[in-house]
Amino acid sequence: MSAPSTTGPGPVVAPSKSRAAALSIASNTALILLKAIAGTVTGSVALLTEALHSATDLVASIVAFFSVRAADAPADESHPYGHEKIEDMAAAIEGILILIGCGLIAFEAIRSLVRGPEVQRLGIGIAVLGVSIVVNFVVSRTLRGRAQRTGSPALAADAAHLTTDMATSGGVLIALVVALTTGWDWIDPAIALAVAAVIAIAGIRILTRSSRVLVDETLPDPELDVIREVVSGFAGRGIVGFHELRGRQAGARRHVDLHVQFQAGTTLEDAHRTAHELQDAIRERLGDADVLIHLEPHHRVRPGQEVARHAPTRG
């Protein structure tokens, strides 16, 4: 028999996450227009690739905006485990988009080097990049703060994109200043290639992180150790052992299930009550978690699975 989880459905929409994603959409749209115009006027391939970089961020922001709204929908008959993985799927899409943008940037930069770059009116590009860096700094900090408070992987990925965009904008800004003062136009596409490399690394990291969640990779060892510690703290409540501890993460929520053995003579009512208290204790330590406990008698305890093997004191 399993003790059912008492976690109720969350709100349909998290307004703070939606507003943060909307802010990112607005800022990226404005920056794309500025960079594209400046790139066209100056002839800078680095500026045009920066506009393309911002375009991938815009698509990522749109994906994040809709994914955080969908992920917060409560569980239903079609999705009994909730919709949290939508955020991880969105993060994976963002990682793929970054890699695609990286390939386009590299292609344009190499073509410019082969043809011979010609840049002009670089002061306009320098001013636009300065504005871009300030805007991305403010927006990325806002998104990162919301992501930490809500545990949203989509917002975290979006913040990472903007941080990368800010860093690459700084590199392009330096390149334009050098080109303006020295006349070394080749620096423009060379920096664009460096930008492509930075973007590729960021895309691979985001794609790898989200893929681990989508394939139900287990929770990190420190979090599993916390669960073991909490269970061991209930040794004085009739729990004599546990096994089959499993954990995974979907979006901001963790899903945990385990088998718990109770000492002989424990009534079903007492075991059920203790199991619910154990669920609450695990949630308190892990945060947002759905905990499922399967009740078993003491003779199912196997060697090495006794709670006495762990710290018996309750934290």
C-alpha positions as CSV (number, residue, x, y, z in Angstrom):
1,M,0.0,0.0,0.0
2,S,1.3,3.4,-0.8
3,A,0.8,6.6,1.1
4,P,-0.6,9.2,-1.4
5,S,1.1,12.5,-1.8
6,T,-0.7,15.3,-0.2
7,T,0.8,18.0,-2.5
8,G,-2.0,20.0,-4.0
9,P,-2.0,21.4,-7.5
10,G,-0.1,24.7,-7.9
11,P,-1.4,27.8,-9.6
12,V,-2.2,27.7,-13.3
13,V,0.2,30.5,-14.1
14,A,3.1,32.0,-12.1
15,P,2.7,35.7,-12.9
16,S,6.3,36.6,-11.8
17,K,7.8,34.1,-14.3
18,S,5.5,35.2,-17.1
19,R,6.3,38.9,-16.5
20,A,10.1,38.1,-16.5
21,A,9.8,36.2,-19.7
22,A,7.8,39.1,-21.3
23,L,10.5,41.6,-20.2
24,S,13.1,39.5,-22.0
25,I,11.0,39.4,-25.2
26,A,10.6,43.2,-25.2
27,S,14.3,43.9,-24.6
28,N,15.5,41.4,-27.2
29,T,13.1,42.7,-29.8
30,A,14.5,46.3,-29.3
31,L,18.1,45.1,-29.4
32,I,17.7,43.1,-32.5
33,L,16.3,46.2,-34.4
34,L,19.2,48.4,-33.1
35,K,21.9,45.9,-33.9
36,A,20.5,45.1,-37.4
37,I,20.3,48.8,-38.3
38,A,23.7,49.5,-36.9
39,G,25.2,46.5,-38.7
40,T,23.7,47.5,-42.0
41,V,24.9,51.1,-41.7
42,T,28.5,50.2,-40.6
43,G,28.9,47.0,-42.7
44,S,30.1,45.2,-39.6
45,V,29.6,41.4,-39.8
46,A,30.3,41.2,-36.0
47,L,27.3,43.6,-35.4
48,L,25.1,41.6,-37.8
49,T,26.0,38.4,-36.0
50,E,25.3,40.1,-32.7
51,A,21.8,40.9,-34.1
52,L,21.5,37.2,-35.1
53,H,22.6,36.2,-31.6
54,S,19.9,38.5,-30.1
55,A,17.4,36.9,-32.5
56,T,18.1,33.4,-31.1
57,D,17.6,35.0,-27.6
58,L,14.3,36.4,-28.8
59,V,13.1,33.0,-29.9
60,A,14.3,31.5,-26.7
61,S,12.5,34.2,-24.7
62,I,9.2,33.5,-26.6
63,V,9.6,29.8,-25.9
64,A,10.3,30.5,-22.2
65,F,7.3,32.8,-22.0
66,F,4.9,30.1,-23.2
67,S,6.6,27.2,-21.5
68,V,6.5,28.7,-18.0
69,R,2.8,29.3,-18.4
70,A,2.2,25.7,-19.6
71,A,4.5,24.1,-17.1
72,D,2.6,25.7,-14.1
73,A,-0.7,24.1,-15.3
74,P,-1.9,21.6,-12.7
75,A,-1.9,17.8,-13.3
76,D,-4.8,16.5,-15.3
77,E,-6.0,13.2,-16.7
78,S,-3.7,13.4,-19.7
79,H,-0.7,14.5,-17.6
80,P,-1.1,13.0,-14.1
81,Y,2.5,13.9,-13.2
82,G,2.1,17.5,-14.1
83,H,3.5,19.6,-17.0
84,E,6.8,20.7,-15.5
85,K,9.0,19.0,-18.1
86,I,7.7,21.5,-20.7
87,E,10.2,23.9,-19.2
88,D,13.1,21.4,-19.7
89,M,11.9,20.7,-23.3
90,A,11.9,24.5,-23.9
91,A,15.4,24.8,-22.5
92,A,16.5,22.0,-24.9
93,I,14.9,23.9,-27.8
94,E,16.8,27.0,-26.8
95,G,20.1,25.1,-26.7
96,I,19.5,23.8,-30.2
97,L,18.6,27.4,-31.5
98,I,21.8,28.7,-30.0
99,L,23.8,26.1,-31.9
100,I,22.0,26.9,-35.1
101,G,22.7,30.6,-34.6
102,C,26.3,29.7,-33.9
103,G,26.7,28.0,-37.3
104,L,25.2,30.9,-39.1
105,I,27.5,33.4,-37.4
106,A,30.6,31.3,-38.2
107,F,29.5,31.0,-41.9
108,E,29.1,34.8,-42.2
109,A,32.4,35.6,-40.5
110,I,34.4,33.2,-42.7
111,R,32.7,34.6,-45.8
112,S,33.6,38.1,-44.7
113,L,37.2,37.1,-44.2
114,V,37.4,35.6,-47.6
115,R,35.9,38.5,-49.4
116,G,37.7,41.1,-47.3
117,P,35.7,43.1,-44.7
118,E,34.8,46.8,-45.2
119,V,33.5,48.7,-42.2
120,Q,32.5,52.3,-41.7
121,R,30.8,54.6,-39.3
122,L,31.9,52.4,-36.4
123,G,30.9,55.1,-33.8
124,I,27.2,54.1,-34.4
125,G,28.0,50.5,-33.7
126,I,30.0,51.2,-30.6
127,A,27.1,53.3,-29.1
128,V,24.5,50.6,-29.9
129,L,26.6,47.9,-28.3
130,G,27.1,50.0,-25.2
131,V,23.3,50.3,-24.9
132,S,22.9,46.6,-25.5
133,I,25.3,45.7,-22.7
134,V,23.5,47.8,-20.2
135,V,20.0,46.5,-21.1
136,N,21.1,42.9,-21.1
137,F,22.8,43.3,-17.7
138,V,19.6,44.6,-16.1
139,V,17.3,42.0,-17.8
140,S,19.6,39.0,-17.1
141,R,19.9,39.9,-13.4
142,T,16.1,40.1,-13.2
143,L,15.6,36.8,-15.0
144,R,18.2,35.1,-12.8
145,G,16.6,36.3,-9.7
146,R,13.2,35.1,-10.8
147,A,14.7,31.7,-11.8
148,Q,16.3,31.2,-8.4
149,R,13.0,32.1,-6.6
150,T,10.8,29.9,-8.8
151,G,13.3,27.1,-9.8
152,S,12.4,27.7,-13.4
153,P,14.9,26.1,-15.8
154,A,13.5,28.0,-18.8
155,L,14.1,31.4,-17.1
156,A,17.5,30.2,-16.0
157,A,18.4,29.3,-19.6
158,D,17.1,32.6,-20.9
159,A,19.2,34.5,-18.3
160,A,22.2,32.5,-19.5
161,H,21.6,33.5,-23.0
162,L,21.4,37.2,-22.1
163,T,24.6,36.9,-20.1
164,T,26.4,35.3,-23.0
165,D,25.0,38.0,-25.3
166,M,26.3,40.7,-22.9
167,A,29.8,39.1,-22.9
168,T,30.0,38.7,-26.7
169,S,28.7,42.3,-27.1
170,G,31.6,43.4,-25.0
171,G,34.0,41.5,-27.2
172,V,32.5,43.0,-30.3
173,L,32.6,46.5,-28.8
174,I,36.3,46.1,-28.1
175,A,36.9,44.9,-31.7
176,L,35.1,47.9,-33.1
177,V,37.1,50.3,-31.0
178,V,40.3,48.6,-32.2
179,A,39.2,48.6,-35.8
180,L,38.2,52.3,-35.5
181,T,41.6,53.3,-34.1
182,T,43.9,51.1,-36.1
183,G,42.0,50.5,-39.4
184,W,42.4,46.7,-38.9
185,D,39.0,45.7,-40.5
186,W,39.9,42.0,-40.4
187,I,39.3,42.1,-36.6
188,D,35.6,42.5,-37.2
189,P,35.0,39.0,-38.7
190,A,37.7,37.4,-36.5
191,I,35.8,38.5,-33.4
192,A,32.6,37.2,-34.9
193,L,34.2,33.8,-35.1
194,A,35.2,34.0,-31.4
195,V,31.6,35.0,-30.6
196,A,30.4,31.9,-32.5
197,A,32.7,29.7,-30.3
198,V,31.4,31.2,-27.1
199,I,27.8,30.8,-28.2
200,A,28.4,27.1,-29.1
201,I,29.7,26.4,-25.6
202,A,26.7,28.0,-24.0
203,G,24.3,26.1,-26.3
204,I,26.0,22.7,-25.6
205,R,25.8,23.3,-21.8
206,I,22.1,24.2,-21.9
207,L,21.2,21.3,-24.2
208,T,23.2,18.9,-22.0
209,R,21.6,20.1,-18.8
210,S,18.0,19.9,-20.1
211,S,18.6,16.5,-21.8
212,R,19.6,15.0,-18.4
213,V,16.2,16.0,-17.0
214,L,14.3,14.8,-20.0
215,V,15.8,11.3,-19.7
216,D,15.0,11.2,-16.0
217,E,18.5,11.3,-14.7
218,T,18.6,10.7,-10.9
219,L,18.8,13.5,-8.4
220,P,22.3,14.7,-7.4
221,D,23.9,12.6,-4.6
222,P,23.7,15.5,-2.0
223,E,19.9,15.6,-2.4
224,L,19.6,11.8,-2.2
225,D,21.8,11.9,1.0
226,V,19.4,14.5,2.4
227,I,16.5,12.1,1.9
228,R,18.4,9.3,3.5
229,E,19.2,11.5,6.5
230,V,15.5,12.5,6.9
231,V,14.4,8.9,6.7
232,S,17.0,7.8,9.3
233,G,15.7,10.6,11.6
234,F,12.4,8.6,11.8
235,A,14.1,5.5,13.3
236,G,12.4,6.2,16.6
237,R,9.0,6.4,14.9
238,G,8.8,2.7,14.0
239,I,10.8,2.8,10.7
240,V,13.4,0.1,10.6
241,G,14.6,0.2,7.0
242,F,14.1,1.5,3.5
243,H,15.1,0.7,0.0
244,E,14.3,1.4,-3.7
245,L,15.0,5.1,-3.2
246,R,14.5,6.9,-6.5
247,G,14.5,10.5,-7.4
248,R,14.2,12.6,-10.6
249,Q,13.5,16.2,-11.5
250,A,10.9,17.8,-13.9
251,G,11.1,21.5,-14.2
252,A,11.4,23.0,-10.7
253,R,9.7,19.9,-9.0
254,R,11.5,16.9,-7.7
255,H,9.8,13.5,-7.7
256,V,10.8,11.0,-5.0
257,D,9.6,7.5,-4.3
258,L,10.9,4.9,-1.8
259,H,9.9,1.7,0.1
260,V,9.9,2.1,3.9
261,Q,9.7,-0.9,6.3
262,F,8.0,-0.6,9.7
263,Q,8.7,-2.6,12.8
264,A,6.4,-5.5,13.7
265,G,3.2,-4.5,15.5
266,T,2.9,-1.1,13.9
267,T,-0.7,-0.5,12.9
268,L,-1.6,0.6,9.4
269,E,-3.0,3.8,10.7
270,D,0.2,4.6,12.6
271,A,2.4,3.7,9.6
272,H,0.2,5.8,7.3
273,R,0.5,8.8,9.6
274,T,4.2,8.5,10.0
275,A,4.6,8.1,6.2
276,H,2.8,11.4,5.7
277,E,5.0,13.1,8.3
278,L,8.0,11.7,6.5
279,Q,6.7,13.1,3.2
280,D,6.4,16.5,4.8
281,A,9.9,16.4,6.3
282,I,11.4,15.4,2.9
283,R,9.5,18.3,1.2
284,E,10.7,20.7,3.8
285,R,14.4,19.8,3.1
286,L,14.1,19.5,-0.7
287,G,11.6,22.3,-1.5
288,D,9.0,21.6,-4.2
289,A,8.8,17.8,-4.2
290,D,6.2,15.1,-4.9
291,V,7.0,12.2,-2.5
292,L,5.5,8.7,-2.8
293,I,6.1,6.2,0.0
294,H,5.4,2.4,-0.3
295,L,4.7,0.8,3.2
296,E,6.2,-2.6,3.9
297,P,6.6,-4.9,7.0
298,H,9.8,-5.2,8.9
299,H,10.7,-8.7,7.5
300,R,11.2,-7.0,4.1
301,V,14.3,-5.3,5.4
302,R,17.4,-6.5,3.6
303,P,21.0,-6.5,5.0
304,G,22.5,-3.0,4.6
305,Q,19.1,-1.3,4.3
306,E,18.4,-0.7,8.0
307,V,18.0,2.9,9.0
308,A,20.6,2.2,11.7
309,R,23.2,2.3,8.9
310,H,22.5,6.0,8.6
311,A,22.7,8.8,11.2
312,P,19.9,8.0,13.6
313,T,19.5,11.5,14.9
314,R,16.6,13.5,13.5
315,G,17.7,16.9,12.0
